[in-house]
């Protein structure tokens, strides 16, 4: 748990800005120093705790090795290989880590990028957008607002009405069809 908090705090503290929400630096600094048992973030100016908090060991028990690598270690699946890349069923895409509703099939489109793409989240409160300066690039990382899991990145080259492309790893998602069947 301490490792997750330290890693999350370092990653968030190393990025100065968030788009939709801003990060609570004081709380993250406490988490990094091991003085706080909770990772916190700010949504619309109010400091709130992530609703789902688990130890590193618990995440490892509950997630597959690939889900853990992407969701908790901020990995990326290989382009054009994810199960939802060319997926067209009608329903809701949920966080594979915690089950939170993230995107719907109505906002999904084929970007040709190699990953499932959406022009908007189901609800802006279901995700956190944070600057990511890893790998010598400046990007905007998309995180699950419920568990802090890494989902992918968002870019400003998407279709209207938003002009955004949420480029999301299939492994970070579960799909529930319109008739409540999980895939």
C-alpha positions as CSV (number, residue, x, y, z in Angstrom):
1,X,0.0,0.0,0.0
2,X,2.8,2.4,0.9
3,X,4.5,1.7,-2.5
4,X,1.2,2.6,-4.4
5,X,0.8,5.7,-2.4
6,X,4.4,6.8,-2.9
7,X,4.3,6.0,-6.6
8,X,0.9,7.8,-7.1
9,X,2.1,10.8,-5.1
10,X,5.4,11.0,-7.1
11,X,3.6,10.8,-10.4
12,X,0.9,13.3,-9.5
13,X,3.4,15.7,-7.8
14,X,5.6,15.6,-10.9
15,X,2.8,16.9,-13.1
16,X,1.9,20.5,-12.4
17,X,-1.6,20.5,-13.8
18,X,-4.8,18.7,-14.3
19,X,-7.5,19.6,-16.9
20,X,-10.8,18.7,-15.3
21,X,-9.7,18.5,-11.7
22,X,-6.6,19.8,-9.9
23,X,-4.6,17.6,-7.6
24,X,-4.4,18.1,-3.8
25,X,-0.6,18.5,-3.5
26,X,-0.5,18.7,0.3
27,X,-2.4,15.4,0.7
28,X,-0.3,13.7,-1.9
29,X,2.9,14.9,-0.2
30,X,1.7,13.3,3.0
31,X,0.9,10.1,1.1
32,X,4.4,10.1,-0.4
33,X,5.9,10.5,3.0
34,X,3.8,7.7,4.4
35,X,1.9,10.1,6.7
36,X,-1.5,9.5,5.2
37,X,-3.4,6.4,4.5
38,X,-5.4,7.9,1.7
39,X,-4.7,9.2,-1.8
40,X,-6.8,12.2,-2.4
41,X,-7.7,14.3,-5.4
42,X,-9.7,17.5,-5.9
43,X,-12.9,17.5,-8.0
44,X,-14.4,20.9,-8.9
45,X,-12.5,22.6,-6.1
46,X,-13.6,20.2,-3.3
47,X,-11.1,17.8,-1.8
48,X,-12.4,14.3,-1.8
49,X,-10.9,10.9,-1.2
50,X,-10.8,8.3,-3.9
51,X,-13.8,6.0,-3.0
52,X,-11.9,2.8,-3.6
53,X,-8.6,2.3,-1.9
54,X,-6.7,-1.0,-1.7
55,X,-3.3,-2.3,-0.9
56,X,-0.9,-3.3,-3.6
57,X,-1.3,-6.9,-2.5
58,X,-5.1,-6.7,-2.9
59,X,-4.8,-5.2,-6.4
60,X,-2.4,-8.0,-7.4
61,X,-4.9,-10.7,-6.1
62,X,-7.8,-9.2,-7.9
63,X,-6.3,-8.2,-11.3
64,X,-4.7,-10.3,-14.0
65,X,-1.0,-9.6,-14.5
66,X,-1.8,-7.5,-17.6
67,X,-4.6,-5.6,-15.9
68,X,-2.2,-4.8,-13.0
69,X,0.5,-3.7,-15.3
70,X,-1.8,-1.2,-17.1
71,X,-4.1,-0.1,-14.3
72,X,-1.7,0.2,-11.4
73,X,1.8,0.5,-13.1
74,X,0.6,2.8,-16.0
75,X,1.5,0.4,-18.8
76,X,0.1,0.4,-22.3
77,X,-1.2,-2.6,-24.3
78,X,0.1,-3.2,-27.8
79,X,-1.8,-1.2,-30.4
80,X,-4.4,-3.1,-32.5
81,X,-4.5,-6.0,-30.0
82,X,-7.1,-5.0,-27.4
83,X,-10.4,-6.9,-27.3
84,X,-12.4,-3.6,-27.5
85,X,-10.5,-1.9,-30.3
86,X,-13.0,-3.0,-33.0
87,X,-15.9,-3.6,-30.6
88,X,-19.2,-2.2,-31.7
89,X,-21.8,-3.6,-29.3
90,X,-24.2,-1.3,-27.5
91,X,-23.6,-0.8,-23.8
92,X,-21.3,0.6,-21.1
93,X,-17.6,0.4,-20.6
94,X,-16.5,0.1,-17.0
95,X,-13.2,0.2,-15.1
96,X,-11.7,-3.3,-15.0
97,X,-10.3,-2.5,-11.6
98,X,-13.4,-1.3,-9.8
99,X,-16.4,-1.5,-12.1
100,X,-17.1,2.3,-12.3
101,X,-19.0,3.4,-15.4
102,X,-16.5,5.3,-17.6
103,X,-17.7,5.4,-21.2
104,X,-20.7,4.3,-23.3
105,X,-20.8,2.9,-26.8
106,X,-22.6,6.1,-28.0
107,X,-19.3,8.0,-27.5
108,X,-17.1,5.3,-29.0
109,X,-15.7,5.7,-32.5
110,X,-13.0,4.2,-34.7
111,X,-10.0,6.5,-34.6
112,X,-7.6,4.1,-36.4
113,X,-5.1,4.7,-33.5
114,X,-5.1,1.0,-32.4
115,X,-7.0,1.5,-29.1
116,X,-10.6,2.0,-28.2
117,X,-11.4,5.7,-28.7
118,X,-14.2,7.8,-27.2
119,X,-15.0,11.5,-27.8
120,X,-16.3,11.9,-24.2
121,X,-16.6,10.1,-20.9
122,X,-20.0,8.9,-19.7
123,X,-19.8,11.6,-16.9
124,X,-16.9,14.1,-16.5
125,X,-16.8,13.1,-12.7
126,X,-16.0,9.5,-13.6
127,X,-12.4,10.3,-14.7
128,X,-9.5,12.5,-13.7
129,X,-7.3,14.1,-16.3
130,X,-3.7,14.8,-15.3
131,X,-0.5,15.9,-17.2
132,X,1.8,13.1,-18.0
133,X,5.5,13.9,-18.8
134,X,6.7,10.3,-19.1
135,X,8.6,8.8,-22.0
136,X,9.9,12.3,-23.1
137,X,6.4,13.4,-24.1
138,X,3.8,15.8,-22.6
139,X,0.4,14.1,-22.7
140,X,-2.8,14.1,-20.6
141,X,-3.4,10.9,-18.7
142,X,-6.9,9.6,-18.0
143,X,-7.4,8.0,-14.6
144,X,-10.5,6.3,-13.1
145,X,-11.9,8.8,-10.5
146,X,-13.1,5.9,-8.3
147,X,-9.9,3.8,-7.9
148,X,-7.1,5.9,-9.6
149,X,-6.5,3.2,-12.2
150,X,-4.6,4.3,-15.4
151,X,-6.9,4.1,-18.4
152,X,-5.0,5.8,-21.2
153,X,-4.6,9.3,-22.5
154,X,-6.7,12.0,-24.1
155,X,-5.7,14.0,-27.2
156,X,-7.3,17.0,-28.9
157,X,-7.6,15.4,-32.3
158,X,-11.0,13.8,-31.9
159,X,-14.3,14.3,-33.7
160,X,-17.0,16.8,-32.8
161,X,-18.8,17.6,-30.7
162,X,-15.8,17.7,-28.3
163,X,-12.8,17.5,-30.5
164,X,-11.3,15.0,-28.1
165,X,-10.0,11.5,-28.4
166,X,-9.9,9.4,-25.2
167,X,-7.5,6.7,-26.2
168,X,-8.1,3.9,-23.7
169,X,-6.5,0.5,-23.1
170,X,-8.9,-2.3,-23.6
171,X,-7.4,-4.2,-20.7
172,X,-8.4,-1.4,-18.4
173,X,-12.1,-1.8,-19.4
174,X,-14.9,-4.3,-18.9
175,X,-18.0,-4.1,-21.1
176,X,-21.6,-4.5,-20.1
177,X,-24.0,-4.9,-23.0
178,X,-27.2,-3.0,-23.1
179,X,-29.0,-6.2,-22.0
180,X,-26.7,-6.5,-18.9
181,X,-24.5,-9.2,-20.3
182,X,-20.8,-8.8,-19.3
183,X,-18.2,-9.5,-22.0
